[in-house]
Amino acid sequence: MYDAIIVGGGPAGLNAALVLGRCRRKVLLCDEGRPRNSVSRGVNGFITRENILPHDLRRIAHEELKEYPTVEIREGVTVDDVNFLEGGGFEAIMEDGSRAQSRKMLLATGVEDTLPDIPGFRELYGHGVYNCPYCDGWEERERPIAVYGPADKGRRFALQMKTWSDSIVLCTDGPATLDAEDRARLDRHGITIREERIIRLEGDDERLRFVHFENGDSLAREALFFITGAKPNCGIATKLGCELTEKGVVRTVGNEETNVPGLFVAGDASQRVQFAVVAAAEGALAAFEINTELCEEDFT
Ligand SMILES: Cc1cc2nc3c(=O)[nH]c(=O)nc-3n(C[C@H](O)[C@H](O)[C@H](O)COP(=O)(O)OP(=O)(O)OC[C@H]3O[C@@H](n4cnc5c(N)ncnc54)[C@H](O)[C@@H]3O)c2cc1C
């Protein structure tokens, strides 16, 4: 019986493992190894870790966790299902059919970004096409930027992008569902709207170069930021009865507790802003709460 099983080995799961390891807790961390930011050329906004490659962030974390003999990491292992144990606790079932039991469980399984099916989009993702201006806006500051936001999705996002550049074009990839007030507001701030269907993005190893439209027009842009949403990897959480927010991520309170006793959700799969440093902090909060609950149960 582990004290805790952690599902997911991104910043949230790894930081939780560190804090629990330091509490001498017996921990199993299972990670299938498909980090959300694998295409990123550098993690930004994480003090002391600026521009570190996602792979290096994980490598350092694994090295540091070797110090803690009670922390066991299983890499390349997917947790397929989780059940409640009679009398309390959880049982994780791995894809190879093996099982592990724990008193507490932390899901740190992240989200999956929804990318439009436009040629060039996926190829340029991470070096010219981005989802988060807080992560990559500084590097693209003052450049001509396209915002991809179908219907009315890009309305506020395009205005926010003015933080990083004066040259913003909102591409809606089809008719925009913006009212006159929205259009006037965008116009007031110098944001052009292009409603033509996009057929292709053109770029190279360095950056985006053009957005090509169905009508034959092309728009020269050096970066594109998109807002299309992300799908939380929270199938296990919903199966166990976790409440979701209207955005579809798991509702947590306090130190990442869910409405299911003993079950915690941290990182992108829970409800706060989706930054690596926030995910790591949430992992630490969940670990703190897990240890607190275990102490309460052990020392009655
Ligand atoms: C392109 C890009 C660039 C980004 N750049 C930055 C940046 O510069 N700065 C910043 O702060 N943030 C950045 N982010 C956001 C940042 O990557 C996330 O906030 C952070 O990775 C969230 O950490 P996490 O631990 O919640 O999830 P993740 O890092 O996504 O890790 C989740 C892990 O859980 C695993 N997993 C999922 N389901 C299971 C399962 N059933 N069994 C076992 N394992 C499972 C996944 O394979 C994955 O390894 C970026 C995101 C993207 C997409």
The ligand as an SDF file (V2000), in Angstrom:
LIG
                    3D

 53 58  0  0  0  0  0  0  0  0999 V2000
    3.4630   24.7460  -26.5450 C   0  0  0  0  0  0  0  0  0  0  0  0
    3.3560   25.0780  -25.0950 C   0  0  0  0  0  0  0  0  0  0  0  0
    4.2720   25.9260  -24.5170 C   0  0  0  0  0  0  0  0  0  0  0  0
    4.1650   26.2330  -23.1560 C   0  0  0  0  0  0  0  0  0  0  0  0
    5.0760   27.0960  -22.6330 N   0  0  0  0  0  0  0  0  0  0  0  0
    5.0170   27.4020  -21.3380 C   0  0  0  0  0  0  0  0  0  0  0  0
    5.9340   28.3310  -20.7650 C   0  0  0  0  0  0  0  0  0  0  0  0
    6.8070   28.8550  -21.4500 O   0  0  0  0  0  0  0  0  0  0  0  0
    5.7930   28.6320  -19.4580 N   0  0  0  0  0  0  0  0  0  0  0  0
    4.8170   28.0820  -18.6850 C   0  0  0  0  0  0  0  0  0  0  0  0
    4.7430   28.3880  -17.4800 O   0  0  0  0  0  0  0  0  0  0  0  0
    3.9340   27.2000  -19.1810 N   0  0  0  0  0  0  0  0  0  0  0  0
    4.0070   26.8600  -20.4860 C   0  0  0  0  0  0  0  0  0  0  0  0
    3.0880   26.0110  -21.0210 N   0  0  0  0  0  0  0  0  0  0  0  0
    2.0770   25.4250  -20.1460 C   0  0  0  0  0  0  0  0  0  0  0  0
    2.7220   24.2860  -19.3480 C   0  0  0  0  0  0  0  0  0  0  0  0
    3.3030   23.3650  -20.2400 O   0  0  0  0  0  0  0  0  0  0  0  0
    1.6870   23.5920  -18.4820 C   0  0  0  0  0  0  0  0  0  0  0  0
    1.0540   24.5480  -17.6470 O   0  0  0  0  0  0  0  0  0  0  0  0
    2.3280   22.5190  -17.6180 C   0  0  0  0  0  0  0  0  0  0  0  0
    3.0260   21.5660  -18.3900 O   0  0  0  0  0  0  0  0  0  0  0  0
    1.2480   21.8200  -16.7950 C   0  0  0  0  0  0  0  0  0  0  0  0
    1.8400   20.8340  -16.0180 O   0  0  0  0  0  0  0  0  0  0  0  0
    1.0140   19.5380  -15.6000 P   0  0  0  0  0  0  0  0  0  0  0  0
    1.9270   18.7820  -14.7000 O   0  0  0  0  0  0  0  0  0  0  0  0
   -0.3170   19.9200  -15.1030 O   0  0  0  0  0  0  0  0  0  0  0  0
    0.7420   18.7450  -16.9690 O   0  0  0  0  0  0  0  0  0  0  0  0
    1.7210   18.1850  -18.0900 P   0  0  0  0  0  0  0  0  0  0  0  0
    3.0240   18.8830  -18.0880 O   0  0  0  0  0  0  0  0  0  0  0  0
    0.9430   18.1800  -19.3500 O   0  0  0  0  0  0  0  0  0  0  0  0
    1.9850   16.6930  -17.6270 O   0  0  0  0  0  0  0  0  0  0  0  0
    0.9430   15.7520  -17.5380 C   0  0  0  0  0  0  0  0  0  0  0  0
    1.5660   14.3790  -17.6440 C   0  0  0  0  0  0  0  0  0  0  0  0
    0.5890   13.3980  -17.2770 O   0  0  0  0  0  0  0  0  0  0  0  0
    0.6900   12.3140  -18.1720 C   0  0  0  0  0  0  0  0  0  0  0  0
   -0.5670   11.5720  -18.1550 N   0  0  0  0  0  0  0  0  0  0  0  0
   -1.7950   11.9790  -18.5930 C   0  0  0  0  0  0  0  0  0  0  0  0
   -2.7150   11.0040  -18.3910 N   0  0  0  0  0  0  0  0  0  0  0  0
   -2.0370    9.9610  -17.8160 C   0  0  0  0  0  0  0  0  0  0  0  0
   -2.4300    8.6620  -17.3880 C   0  0  0  0  0  0  0  0  0  0  0  0
   -3.7020    8.2530  -17.4940 N   0  0  0  0  0  0  0  0  0  0  0  0
   -1.4780    7.8290  -16.8780 N   0  0  0  0  0  0  0  0  0  0  0  0
   -0.1920    8.2460  -16.7480 C   0  0  0  0  0  0  0  0  0  0  0  0
    0.2270    9.4670  -17.1370 N   0  0  0  0  0  0  0  0  0  0  0  0
   -0.6780   10.3180  -17.6750 C   0  0  0  0  0  0  0  0  0  0  0  0
    0.9960   12.9780  -19.5220 C   0  0  0  0  0  0  0  0  0  0  0  0
    1.5300   12.0520  -20.4460 O   0  0  0  0  0  0  0  0  0  0  0  0
    2.0160   14.0340  -19.0620 C   0  0  0  0  0  0  0  0  0  0  0  0
    3.3300   13.5090  -19.0520 O   0  0  0  0  0  0  0  0  0  0  0  0
    3.1430   25.6810  -22.3670 C   0  0  0  0  0  0  0  0  0  0  0  0
    2.2050   24.8190  -22.9520 C   0  0  0  0  0  0  0  0  0  0  0  0
    2.3030   24.5230  -24.3000 C   0  0  0  0  0  0  0  0  0  0  0  0
    1.2820   23.6180  -24.9070 C   0  0  0  0  0  0  0  0  0  0  0  0
  1  2  1  0
  2  3  1  0
  2 52  2  0
  3  4  2  0
  4  5  1  0
  4 50  1  0
  5  6  2  0
  6  7  1  0
  6 13  1  0
  7  8  2  0
  7  9  1  0
  9 10  1  0
 10 11  2  0
 10 12  1  0
 12 13  2  0
 13 14  1  0
 14 15  1  0
 14 50  1  0
 15 16  1  0
 16 17  1  0
 16 18  1  0
 18 19  1  0
 18 20  1  0
 20 21  1  0
 20 22  1  0
 22 23  1  0
 23 24  1  0
 24 25  2  0
 24 26  1  0
 24 27  1  0
 27 28  1  0
 28 29  2  0
 28 30  1  0
 28 31  1  0
 31 32  1  0
 32 33  1  0
 33 34  1  0
 33 48  1  0
 34 35  1  0
 35 36  1  0
 35 46  1  0
 36 37  1  0
 36 45  1  0
 37 38  2  0
 38 39  1  0
 39 40  1  0
 39 45  2  0
 40 41  1  0
 40 42  2  0
 42 43  1  0
 43 44  2  0
 44 45  1  0
 46 47  1  0
 46 48  1  0
 48 49  1  0
 50 51  2  0
 51 52  1  0
 52 53  1  0
M  END
$$$$
